[in-house]
Amino acid sequence: MTQEEIRLSESGARKKHWKRWGPYLSERAWGTVREDYSPYGTAWESLPHDHARSRAYRWNEDGLAGISDRKQTMCFAVALWNERDPILKERLFGLTGDEGNHGEDVKEYYFYLDSTPTHSYMKYLYKYPQAEFPYGKLVEENKRRGKLDPEFELMDTGVFQDDRYFDVFVEYAKANTEDILIKISVANRGPETANLRLLPTIWFRNTWSWGRSKHRPELHKAKLGPDPVIELNHDRPGNRWLHCEGQPEVLFTENDTNAQRLFGLSNPSPYVKDSINNYIVQGLEDAVNPKKTGTKASAHYRMTVGAGETAVVRLRLADSDFARQGAFVDFDATFARRQGEADEFYATVIPEDLSPDAKNVMRQGFGGMLWSKQFYHYIVKDWLEGDPAYPPPPQARWNGRNHEWKHLYNADVISMPDKWEYPWYAAWDLAFHCIPLALVDSDFAKEQLTLILREWYMHPNGQIPAYEWAFGDVNPPVHAWAAWRVYKIDKKRTGKGDREFLMRVFHKLLLNFTWWVNRKDAGGMNIFQGGFLGLDNIGVFDRGAPLPTGGYLEQSDGTSWMAMYTLNLLAIALELAAEEPAYEDVASKFWEHFIYIAHAMSHRGRDGMGLWNEEDGFFYDVLKLPDGNHFPMKIRSMVGLIPLFAVETLEPEVLDKLPDFKRRLEWFIKNRPDLTENLASMSAEGMGERRLLSIADETQLRSILKFMLDEKEFLSPYGIRALSQFHRDNPYRLTAGNMDYRVDYEPGESTTGLFGGNSNWRGPIWFPVNYLLVESLQKFHHYVGENFKVEFPTGSGNLLTLWEVAGELSRRMTSIFLRDGDGRRPVFGNVEKFQTDPHWRDLVLFHEYFHGDSGAGVGASHQTGWTGVVTKLMQQSGESREGQKEEPASDPVAAY
């Protein structure tokens, strides 16, 4: 094993707690729901960015390039001042949902360059302008712009003109579990010498101000040697020492709210959260504590960096005072060793035959995934009740957001979609995160999937919490799929499946499945509704809200997600039944449930209407009106492609080992032709004598793929669009009451504020659903084999197997991040500095979604989360046709 794999093994066995410290600090804690104590649930306005430097957070901390222990008692981050800004740069700035012309948006340039799974080595880059940071200009210009205008970005302000900025690299290397080496390198990219104040900052999360804990930790200056040392005393983690090389001035204050500045109230102590800011920026010498004690401290380095030069500062945060040995004696050797071990580890993960460019993309993809872990703290009951030391929250809170989730107790390290834009977990995002995470740390992936199903997360009624803004929202049910995929990835890697993990999640998922059946099948006809987060704005109106027409929608995607869910649970049950025969009964239940759902998709009885439209050869939602009339919503969107996700193959050797299940399957096929005769073949054997379970039969599959692989419809040079390009010239229109509704093809930012935020499913390319399409095509190929071919693209005459189509789609998706023949990355769009500048062109951003025509990154710029599945695509399909991995002959685990 590599040294990193040894560390992972030690961590998994709880022999050494290598993951106790990590990048668990948020990029933004201000403007979050859990910090919102306003009467009307206006989180952005309740704690805006302007308050963040002065107000103690109740639940989580934030900082620049920061780390903390896994319970976030102690925090470390970097603060900067270019001697021009009105405030210290202690945290990232961005626009709130109401300020941005396309919703919330971070307005900074920062990059997660590297991390090992145990965080034994990490690297982060922040680009800091030497001119005054244009806070006001960013707000004013974006507020002036409308939905049809592009966003006004930091690059557009001119602050990076003539390269007048600093590249601030922050690196961490662990000597052991409680000994962290910190190196901060400041490179002046400008043409002239420039000054910078560097303030590495250490502090305690405020746990003492709320009336629930009396313990107040302390940090103070220690007298141990020539270099300044900050000693930290806390009753739980114990003592730590921050060793600061050189002779920086050490500044101390308290992590307490500046009530005078924010609310006009007197402060019990003059030393408050923003005192170091006031000392540095405003020159208030009495702002910091002359006794060199407090709960927050910074080492103040005054730096003058020449043009093209780099200055380096070294620090060490450890559980040793190094009284007998200097803290920096072995510093460089340890750093070099950890960097080498990181390279050694990733050489076992990243395919050797990839180009250096593709390897760099994969490495940064994994880096972003691992840096996006965060200590997430939110106890809903305490948040609703308020804290003993403060007035109670407004009474309306008890009937407002998340009031039905009083059991929810979050205090864990969780994989975030993005630690600025989405600094809270989202259940269906998390499922996709776990696929790339399983490639580097399957234990963490399994822990994440198990955690969200624990009794202090899952609702007593079986619902999985969706996301912080509304835990009761409905997400596509992909948790079972993720658990099954992680199990198979882990089994392939280690040679042994973790059946205990699989049983744990399976039993909890049974509760969740029951919730779906009881709550989201309005007519008891196996047709499901629910809106579905994200996909709700792909339709003509918000499917998660009461319809303006009255009645309800029978959802093609909602029903297909549930069919997929049943097949995922069936696959898990069959795996468990191999050693526990009792699971055969459960497997039969899910097989039959799938048949009923699949039948309902195409046939709804004498007075019903199937979701499959024979005239067009496509799946649509069906609108059921109060007067009994109904009609298909003929929108060619991802809603009609999601039925392809409901596919599974049954291996002959599996059926032979489970005679009871096989007997029931054969009986059902023979005796219930009314349910099975119009479905994909379950009796006919395909390649390798496999059986197929699928909503789409061969005719439907070919028809759907004809649309999906048409470059004038869904097929983009960069993947599959969420909405067909057909609707650019042929918008879908619907009149209800006195209102006209329409759906137009929008390949980039949304031009409607109907759904809020900056997410748009009306044309862009989204990695999660594209990833599932790739996997589904591989599964279909596993049954239909080499003789089943389709045109790719439609109308080209070029015939490919479904396995080859999946590979081509995969490589179109990965090409978004790779340099093309002209050396340009589609993800960067027309931003020339990113495309051509040597200090920018290899820094990859993994956006929330991508422009349907150009591949440019859109939405949240750091949502490495589900976009991180690009690492799995590159691992399995390479970057070019020549690098395509061959399908194993008979190994369904390795095949997809």
Secondary structure, 3 states (H helix, E strand, C coil): CCHHHHHHHHHHCCCCCCCCEECCCECCCCCCHHHCCCCCCCHHHHCCHHHHCCCCCCCCCECEEEEEECCCCEEEEEEEECCCCCCCECCCCEECCCCCCCCCEECCCEEEEEECCCCCEEEEEEEEECCCCCHHHHHHHHHHCCCCCCCCCHHHHCCCHHHCEEEEEEEEEEEECCEEEEEEEEEECCCCCEEEEEEEEEEECCCCCCCCCCCCCEEEEECCCCCCEEEEECCCCCCEEEEECCCCEEEEECCCCCHHHHHCCCCCCCCCCCHHHHHHHCCCHHHCCCCCEECEEEEEEEEEECCCCEEEEEEEEECCCCCCCCCCCCHHHHHHHHHHHHHHHHHCCCCCCCCHHHHHHHHHHHHHHHHCEEEEEEEHHHHHHCCCCCCCCCHHHHHCCCCCCCCCEEEEEEECCECCCECCCEHHHHHHHHHHHHHHCHHHHHHHHHHCCCCCCCCCCCCCCCECCCCCCCCCCCHHHHHHHHHHHHHHHHCCCCHHHHHHHHHHHHHHHHHHHHHCCCCCCCCCCCCCCCHHHHCCCCCCCCCCCCCEEECHHHHHHHHHHHHHHHHHHHHHHCCCCCHHHHHHHHHHHHHHHHHHHHCCCCCCCCCEECCCCEECEEEECCCCCEEEECCCEHHHCHHHHCEEEECHHHHHHCHHHHHHHHHHHHHCHHHHCCCCCCCCCCHHHCEEEECCCHHHHHHHHHHHCCCCCCEECCEEECECHHHHCCCEEEEECCEEEEECCCCCCCCCCCCCCCCCCCCCECHHHHHHHHHHHHHHHHHHCCCCEEECCCCCCCEEEHHHHHHHHHHHHHCCCCCCCCCCCHHHCCCHHHHHCCCCCCCCCCCCEECCCCCCEECCCCCHHHHCCHHHHHHHHCCCHHHCCCCCCCCHHHHC
